[in-house]
């Protein structure tokens, strides 16, 4: 199947009515994306315009090339922790972030080009919930300084003591210790603005749901607008100070930055590859989850491979403009759908709307209070937490609970890269353990019950196992996880070793290289002891694997039987009965 952007399919039969719906949806989504892009940019440790630039460039490319009709791309909360960690690492800095993002783009393109989009869906659900909840807790933690309005003393260039926003350590525990030590600088009015912003986001949809036009404006934008107006009023009319705004910390440039390709060295690639891999996997998971949710909403089916290619190109190009990692955003995608967007044209319009806002209205963004942005991110972290799914998983089998909690704690206490790696390792180990428990190896030395036998004739007279023969029944995969179990069973029968061993493999769905090696050793050792080994009921798939591995060169053809009654007859022949 050729990779093909969905935009090309949607342009067939595209008409004025569809365009008007896409136009309205695109304008609304662009307005929704503005405060989120600014908040994500600042929370990630970069400037606000970098968040907007990412939403513009990545959003445009993802809609232009994507494998979904309605996906809206841009910066998301999931990347905040990773970006912040890279930017604030002296070894990497902003340059390292740009390189890691571009490497992630290459990885995503490769995943899509090699048709690996479906593989991403096999990442265990507890891992996804665990690291998503961990990211949510981390985002919430990073915003507490701005919610509480905490400050610390510093000395300026003139030698004067001034108050600056609280600088916290990078780790989770260190942040809370720092907050506790500086709680004396708590700013009540700043806290009121933050809490008021949270209430506005929660209540505005309920209050305005019956008011035309106004009910289309998202709560996050109401939070920003009302919060900004309130702070301006406090400063100018009431003389209240100490509430930081974006302008107090950043100078926003109302223009697209020049294209600059970062200097990439092989040494940087080696150091940043694990981080790039994490960005790529996280971006792939979030974008494909968003696409799946969108499919259910519009009764469509996305092309996961084309979507990964689009995400890759977006993350490869965006850093050239100084942008940060991007992916599909579920909230903005659903906003697009709920407002009538049905083709990628809505996503393109949303990017153009953001570009116009950047060029024409950005100077006014400097008046936005940091407390209002913190309120937006507090709600984002709550929505990301998935606490209901988290609570539900705690009732699942212990193996799932272990993976969930380990991934969650590692994400919060250490970092996302370690959490995903160790989470996957634990999930794989527990899965192998579970498969091992389902694989049974039994020894039969007297007779076989014909009531549930698929590879023998019921009522056959050769059901009794002759003396000197043992039948080993393997029920389940014969892989490295159970090879030792088979060895242990053999060792336990060493004192009363049968002269003929029938290995019954009718219920073995597959065998791996360790299983083949184990089986080969078993045959060689038994041959040295003068013991005949007979294979019975080998399935076609396992037979093909054994044949490719050259296993049958170690056995006589007459030692391989299609079913158990033939194998028992062969055993009697060897025993002279």
N, C-alpha and C positions, 0 to 999 in steps of 0.2 A: 504494500500500500504506500503510495507516494505521499510524502509530507506536504500538506497544503493548508495555508492559512484559511480560517473560517470566513474571513472578510470577503474572499473571492467568491465563496458560495452565496454569501448574503447579498452581494451586489446584484445578483441575478433577480430581476423582478423588483428591485428596490424602487420605492415610490415616495411621493411627497408626504403621505400620511405617516409612513414609517419613519421618514426623516424628522418630522415634527415631534414624534414620540421620542426618538433618540436625542433630538436637540434639547428637549425639556429635561430628560433624564441626565444628559451630559452636564447641563448647567447646574442642576441640583447636586449631582455627585461631585462636581468640581468645588462647589461651596462646602460640601461636607468634608472633602479631602483637605481643605485649607488648614483648619486648626489642627487636624491630626498630623499633617505633614510637618507643620511648625513644631508641634509637641514632640514628635518622634525624633526630629533633627536635634533639638536641644537636649532631650533625654539621652540621646546616643553620644553626647559629648562633642557634637559638631555644631555648626551655625544653623539658624533656622532656615536660611535660604537653601541650604544643601538638602534639607528635607523636601522643600518645594520643588527644587530642581529634579530630585529623584522622582517625585510624583509626575512631573511633566514629561521628562525624557523616557523613563521606564514605563510609565502609564501609556504613553503614545506607542512605544514599540510593542508592548505586550498586546495591546488591542489590534495593532496593525498585523502582527505575525502570529498571534495566538491560535490555539486549537479550540477555543470556546467562543460562543457568541457574545457573552455578556460579562466576561471577567474584567475586573478593574484592578490594575496593578499599581504598586507604589510601595513606599516604606511602610513597615508594619512593626507592631510592638515586639514581635518575636525576635527581631534582630537587635533590639536595644542593648541587651546584655553583651552580646558578642562585639558589637561595634564599640561600645564604651570601653570594653576590655582592651581592644586593639589600639584605639586612639590614645588611651592613657598609659599604654605600655611604651616606655622610652625607646625600646628597641625597634618598635614598629612605627607608631604615630599615624598621622593621617595618610602618609605615603604607603605605609604597610596595609592600611585599610583598603585603599584603592587597588593595590595589587591583589590582595586576598579576594576582593569582589570580582575582579576580572578573571582570576583563576577559577572561582566558583562558576562564573559564566561559561567558561570553557568546559567545565565538568558537566554542567547542565545541558549544554549543546550535545556533548558526547552521549549522555544518557538518552536524550531524545533521538539522536541520529542512529544509535544502536538498538532502538526500540525497547528500551528498558523502563519505559514509563509505568508499566504494570508492576514492575518489581518493587517500586517505592511503596506500593499499597500493602506489601507483605511485612512492613515494619510493625511489630506488635503494638496493639492498641494501648496497653498499659504504659509503654514507653512514650507514646505520643501524649497521652494525658499527663504523665509524670513530668516530662520536661516542659509542657505547656503551663501546667500549674506552677512549676518552679520558676519559670520566666515571669509569670504574673506576680508571684510573691516578690521577686527581685525588683520588678518595675515599681511596685507599690512602695518597697523599701527606699528606692532611690528618690522618690518624690516627697518623702516625709520632711526633708529639710525645707522645701519650698512651701509645703502645707503649713508647717509650724512657724515659718519665717525665721529660722535659726540663723544666727550670724556668729562671726568670730572676729577678734581684733587682729589688725595687721598694721604695718608701718609703710606709709607711702614714700615716694622718692624724696619728699621734703623732710622726712623724718617725723611726720605727724602720725599719731595713732588714729586709725580709721576702722570702721566696721565693714566687713565684706561678707558675702554669702558663705555659709559654712562649707568647708572643703572636707569631704569624708574619705575614708579609705575605700579601696575597691571591693573588699570582701563584705559579705552579708553581716557577719557578727561584728566586724569592726565598725560598720555603719551605725548599728544600733547602740554600740558603746559610745560612739562619738555623739550621737543624738542625746543620749542620757547625760553625758558630761556637759553639754552645752544647752541643756533645757532652760537654763536661766535666761537665755536670750530670746525666749519665746515671744512672738509678736502677735498679740490678740487680734488686731485688725486684719493682719495677713491671714490668720486662721479663719476669721469670719468670711473673708472673700473666698477662700478655698472651699470651706464647707457650703457656703452659699452656692458656689459653682456646681458642686456635686448635687445639691438639691434641685437646682435649675435643670440639670441634665436629666434627672430622674422624673421630675414633675412636669416639665414643659410638654412632653408628648400627651400627657393625660389632660392637662389644662387646655391645650390648643387643638385637641383632636377634632373638634367640630368647627374650627375657624378656617375657612378656605385660605389658601396660599400660606398663611402662617404655620399651618400644621405640616407643611412640607419642609420647613427649616429645622434642621437637626438640633437636638439639645446641646451638643457640643458648641455649635455656633452661637446659640443663645447665651451659653455660659461665657464665651469670649466677649461678645458684644456687651452684655449687661455687666460683666466683671470689669471691663475696660471703662465703661461709663461710670460705674460706682467708684473706681479708684481715682479717676479724674476729678469727680465731685469731692471725694475725701480730701484730695491734695489742695484743690483750688478754693473750696468753700469752707472746709472744716480744718484745714491745716494739718491733716494727719499725714505723717511721713513714715518711711521705713518699709513701704510695700514696693518691692522691686518689680520693674517691668522689663520687657525684652530689650528696650532701648538702654536700660541701665547696664546691661551685660554684653549686648551685641550691637554691631552696626550692620544693618541689612542693606545689601546692594540690590537695587531694583533693576537687575539686568542678568542675562544669561552669561555665565563666565566663559572665557575663551577655552577652546578645546586644547587640553594638554595631556599627552600620553605619559604616564608615570614611568620613571626609569626602573626597569625590571632586571634584576640580576638572578643568577641561578641560586645563589645563597639565600636570597629572599624567598624564592619559590620553595626551596626545601623547608625553610622555617615556617612559612605561612600555609603550606599545603594542608596540614590537619585542620586549620581554621577555615580554609577555603572549602574543604570537604564538608565541614559542619554547616557552613552557610549554604552550600549547594543542596545538601540533604534537607535542611530545614526549609529552604525555599521551595524545593520540589514537593515536600509533604504539604506545606501550607497552600501552595497554588493548586495542587491536585485535589486536596480536600475542598477548597473553595469551589473548584470547577465541578466537583461531584454534587455539592450542595446546590449549585446553580442549575445543574442538569435536572434535579428533582423539581426545582421551582418552575422551569419553563418546558419540561418534558423533552429534553434534548439529550444528546450524548456527545461529550467532548472527545477530542483526539489528544490523549495524554502525552504522546510523543511530540506532537507539534507544539503543545503548550510548553513542554520542557525546553524545546529549542528556542521559543520566543522568550521565555524567562532567561535563558542563557545569553541570548543576544542583548537583552535589556541590561543584564548585569555586566556584560562585556563593554557596552557603549557608555552607560551612565557614569562610570568613574572618570571617563575622559572629560566630562563636564564638572567633575568634582562631586558627583553624587555618591550615595551610599547604597547598600544592598536593597533589592526590591523583590517583591513576590506578589502573588494574587492576594487580595484583601477581601475576606469574607464579608465584613460589614459594608464596605463600599460596593461590593458586587451585589449584595442583596438590596442596597439602596437603589442601585441602578435598575434592578429588576422591578422593584416595587413602584418605581416611578415611570415605568413604561419602556425602558431600554430593552431592545431585542436583537440588536446587531452590534458588532464591534465599533460601529460609527459613534455610538454613545461614549465609548471609552476614549476615542480620538477627540471628541468634542470636550470631554472633561479635562483632557490635557491642555487643550487650547484655552479653556476658561482659566485654568491655573496659570498659564503663561501670561494672559492678560492681567490677571490679578498681581502677578509678580512685577510686571513692568509698570503698572499704573497705580496700584494701591499699597505696595509694600512699605513705603515710608510711614504709613499709619499703623503698621503692625508693631512698631516700636512702643506704642502705648499699651499693648496687651500685658496685663500683669502675669508674673510667673506663677502666682497662686492659682489663676484661672487655668493655665496650662496644666498645672499639677492636678487640678480637679478633673480635667479631661483624661489624664493618664491614670488616675485612680479608678475611674469608671472603666477605662480600657483594660486595666489589670483585673478588675472584677469580672468583666465579660470573658477575658481570656482564661481565667482560673478553672472554669469548667468544674466547679466544686460539686455539682450534682453528680456528674460522671465519675469524679474522683471518689465520692462517698459510695457510689454504687459499686465501683470496682473493689472496694474494701470487703465486700461480701462474696467476692469471687474466690476461686481456689488459691491456696497459699502461695503458689508459684507466681501467679499474676500479682498478688499483693506485694510480694518481695520485689519484683521488677518495678512496680509502680513507686513504692516508697524509696527504693535505692536511687532510681532515676530522679525523683523529686528532690531528695536530700542532696544528691551530688550537684544538681543544677543550682540549688540555692546556696549551698556552702562552698562549692568549688567553682566549676564552670560548665557550660553547656557541652563543650567538646568532650570532656571527660565523662559527663553524664550519659551522652548518647553511646559512646564507645563501650563503657562498662555495662550500661543497660542492655545493649545488644548482646554482649558476651554472656551476661547472666541469663537473659531470655533464651539464648541458644542452648546454654548448658542445661537449663531447666526443661527445655523442649526435648533435648536428647534423653534426659533422665526419664521424662514421661514416656517417650517412645520405647526406651529400654524396659520400662515397667509393663508395657503392653505386649512386648515380644516374649513369648513363652517357649521354653525348650523342655520337652518331657521325654522320658525314656520308657518304652513299652517292651516287656520281655515275655509276656504270656500270650495274650490274644488281643486282636483289634475289634472294637465294636463297629459293626458295619452300618449302624443306624444313621450316621452323619458322614458318610464317606463319598466324596465327589469323584475320586480317581480309582474306584474299584467297583467290581460287580457285587451288589448286595446279594448275600446268600452264597458267595463263592466258598468252596470247601477249604481254601487255603487261608483261613482267617487266623489259625493258630500259629504263633511264632515258634519256629523250631528251637530246640535247645541248642545253645551256643550262638544264638543270634540276638541282637538287640536293635530295636527301631528307635531312632532319634527323631522326634517330631518337632520341627521348627515352625512356630506360628508367629509371623511378623517379619520385619526387615532384618536382613543379616548384614549388619554394618559394624563399624568399629566399636559402637557402644555395647554390643552383646557378644562380641568375639571372645572376650575373656570368660564370659559366662559359660560358653560352650566348652572352653578349655577346662574350666573348673569341674564341669560335669564329667568330662572325660577322665580327669585325674581322680575323681571320687570312685570311679569304676575300675581303677587300675588293678585292684586285687582280684577282681572277678571279670577280667576283660573277655568280652565275647570274641569268637573267631570270625564272625561276620557282623559288620555294622551297616545298617541301612539308614541313610540320612534322607528323611522325607521332607521335601521342599515345596510341596504343593501350595502352601500358604505363605511363601516368601515372595513379597511383591517386588523387592529389589535387593541387590547385593552390591556393596562397594568394594574398593580395592583391598581394604583391611580384611573384609570378610573372605574375599577370594584368597588372599595370602594365608589366612587362618585355615581355610579349607584345604589349601595345597599342603601346608605343613602337616595337617591331620592325616592326609592320605599318605604322604611320604613316611611319617612315623609308624603308621599302621602297617604299611607294606614291609618295613624293616622288621616288624614283629610277626610277619606272616598273617596279618589280619586283612580280610577282604573288606573294601568299602564300596557300597552300592548307593548311587543316587537315585531317588524315586520322585516322580511327579514334578520335575523342574518346569517352572512356568516359562513361556516363550521369551519374556523379557529377560529373565535371569539367565536362560539358556544362551541368549544372544550376548549378554555381558561376559559369561564364562568363555564363550567361543572366541570373542575378540581378545580376551586376556590370555589366550593360549592354554587355558586350564585343561582342556580335554586331551592334550598331548600327554598328560601325566596319568591318564586312566585308560583302561581297555574299553572299547566301545560297548562291550556286553555288560559293563558295570553301570551303565546308564539306562534306567528303565522308565517307561512312560507312566506306570502306575504301580501301586503297592503289591497287587497280586503277582505281577511279573517279577517284582523285586524279591518276594518271598520264595517264588519258585526258583529263582537264581540262587538264593541263599541255601535252599535245600540241596541244590546241585553241588555247591561248594562244600557243604557239610557231609555229602554222600548219603543223604536221607531220601 
